[in-house]
Amino acid sequence: VQLQASGGGFVQAGASLRLSCRASGRTLYNWIIGWFRQAPGKEREFVAHITWNLGTPAYSDSVKGRFTISRDSAENTVYLQMNNLKPEDTAIYYCAARSSAGTGPYNNWGQGTQVTVSS
């Protein structure tokens, strides 16, 4: 599966952005789509994921209550709605996919989209 992330930008603290991750190449049935981010000088961290079949979301504690992950089956796209953005949300955001069978690694990655939040 090929993943194309988009929607990043430069915003003020408190603003909102919506990231998109469009998948192509195969159906996402039985896959999990995740969002990760990497800030300068820091390791990549998990942000959120969603199971394609049931749409079950999960979030990191740092974004819970501010970010919402969703999917559009018709568009084969996963969205990350980010509200009340904070400067510490500044990072390159990546979407990734893995099979929902077992607990294997994310082995399909998009190219990343930059999110910059100024104070």
Backbone hydrogen bonds, N-H to C=O, Kabsch-Sander energy under -0.5 kcal/mol:
donor,donor_aa,acceptor,acceptor_aa,energy
2,Q,24,S,-3.1
4,Q,22,R,-2.1
6,S,20,S,-2.2
9,G,114,Q,-0.7
11,V,9,G,-0.5
11,V,116,T,-2.7
13,A,118,S,-2.1
14,G,85,L,-3.0
15,A,12,Q,-2.0
17,L,82,M,-2.2
19,L,80,L,-2.5
20,S,6,S,-2.8
21,C,78,V,-2.2
22,R,4,Q,-2.6
23,A,76,N,-2.8
24,S,2,Q,-2.2
31,W,28,L,-1.8
32,I,98,R,-3.2
33,I,50,I,-2.4
34,G,32,I,-0.5
34,G,96,A,-2.9
35,W,48,A,-3.4
36,F,94,Y,-3.0
37,R,45,E,-2.3
38,Q,92,I,-2.1
42,K,39,A,-2.3
45,E,37,R,-3.0
47,V,35,W,-2.7
48,A,35,W,-1.6
49,H,58,A,-2.0
50,I,33,I,-2.3
51,T,56,T,-1.9
52,W,31,W,-2.5
55,G,51,T,-2.2
58,A,49,H,-1.7
60,S,47,V,-2.4
63,V,60,S,-1.2
64,K,60,S,-1.4
66,R,63,V,-2.5
67,F,63,V,-2.3
68,T,81,Q,-2.4
70,S,79,Y,-2.0
72,D,77,T,-3.0
73,S,71,R,-0.5
76,N,72,D,-1.0
77,T,72,D,-1.8
78,V,21,C,-2.4
79,Y,70,S,-2.8
80,L,19,L,-2.3
81,Q,68,T,-3.1
82,M,17,L,-3.4
82,M,80,L,-0.6
83,N,66,R,-2.0
83,N,81,Q,-0.6
84,N,14,G,-0.6
85,L,15,A,-2.4
89,D,86,K,-2.4
90,T,87,P,-1.7
91,A,115,V,-2.0
92,I,38,Q,-2.3
93,Y,91,A,-0.6
93,Y,113,T,-3.0
94,Y,36,F,-2.8
96,A,34,G,-2.4
97,A,108,N,-2.2
98,R,32,I,-2.1
100,S,30,N,-2.8
102,G,100,S,-0.7
104,G,101,A,-0.6
107,N,97,A,-1.3
107,N,105,P,-0.6
108,N,97,A,-1.2
110,G,95,C,-2.7
113,T,93,Y,-2.2
115,V,91,A,-2.8
116,T,9,G,-2.9
118,S,11,V,-2.7
118,S,116,T,-0.5
